């Protein structure tokens, strides 16, 4: 029996779990007692072995053997680990009120992490608040800008049929279109100012007001002259006459003067062209390559008028480059003027409202998941 | 009904008195030994006069009343669970009651496992072979019931007096609910 007990203790010392010792029939009380105590030790060791092994493997749901004094410090460790797991879960849910105390360096590390997260949360909150204010301001700016767009009832009364797409990239647009009824016809214009969002929006306010001022000064019968004067007024308004000027902003613009009494449309363009349909084909009037108002824009530059005799079947279109430059499609290329012209050829005989829907759908499909790169404006009209 | 026959508790927080006023020099603190002296002598007298089981029941009920009043007067029960536990932890630490740690908290089933280390009642006691934190069981029950408005059963699983280094409690809803 002594030998069996010695072997059992030896195996325990080597980290092995021996089988329980079966008392022999003739053992005296002391021996039986020694046998029982040894078996209790084997049992406690076996429980402790399973528990500590599972704990070492990170299994915190392991059964905790009760009343086993061999593993008291490990039970404390197990308890602490379970608590830290729970606290970490709370932090993951966004509860930053958790603190760890009396766990040495871990407490410092954990609490310092919580402080960092709190700081980050505060910064996020401040950013959200600032963003919310900016967005509210932007939305109001959009309301103001919308009121600057032409009155569609006025356009409808003057034009046979028309549509417009005005799709800002950032709530407020750097694009603008303009319409004015005249006694013998109307003026219609599309503008694409530098930038988008707030800076672009401010530029449209300056450009729109300047165009009205120029029309007041030089009249509306000579679009090329209007562009020339607008170029100089914009340069003066933005203090961009000097090569040392700090800003360099301006716009592209297409302007049509329709004289219904003469049955004539006169177009002048600064970086924007006029498309029109005739006998089933789409034709272009290319504007000049000179933009308006920039520091580099030549103040002496004379723009070109292009005139065409009106036919009731004609459809006219002007657009900003936000559509043709939009990235998308399977190869991630820009939509391009060729595709735009082809699309107009396919749809120009449709009612204007239908043309608008098709254009919007085609552009959206082409864009897919790509971000909108620029403001988009298209105006289509029938005289 | 005479004083001896009443069953409703009459304890109010103000019964603790104005300690600042009453102890301008000795202040708010005392020793853990003095606290334990009171609790373990009272436990002994209750066990001798009634029975060990009765003494345990009285301690649980007293702890529960204390936990209820503590929760009502010292804690904000409007906090969400995580924040409530954080504030309870902080309060128990500041008052030197113990270091509370949550091991498991299932809000859906209302099952909790929590530990109290450096416990005011038992940490450092000689081995007794049985759990002795009945007062804590009641105290935790009182806090949980006041916070959740549901009835709980709290049981001590491990205790310093059973040879463990920390007191571990399980808490679950009473089955009748």
Interface residues (C-beta under 8 A of the other chain):
Chain A: X64 X66 X67 X68 X69 X72 X73 X75 X76 X79 X80 X82 X83 X86 X87 X90 X93 X95 X97 X98 X99 X101 X102
Chain B: X80 X82 X83 X86 X87 X89 X90 X93 X99 X101 X102 X103 X104 X105 X113 X115 X117 X118 X129 X157 X158 X162 X163 X164 X165 X166 X168
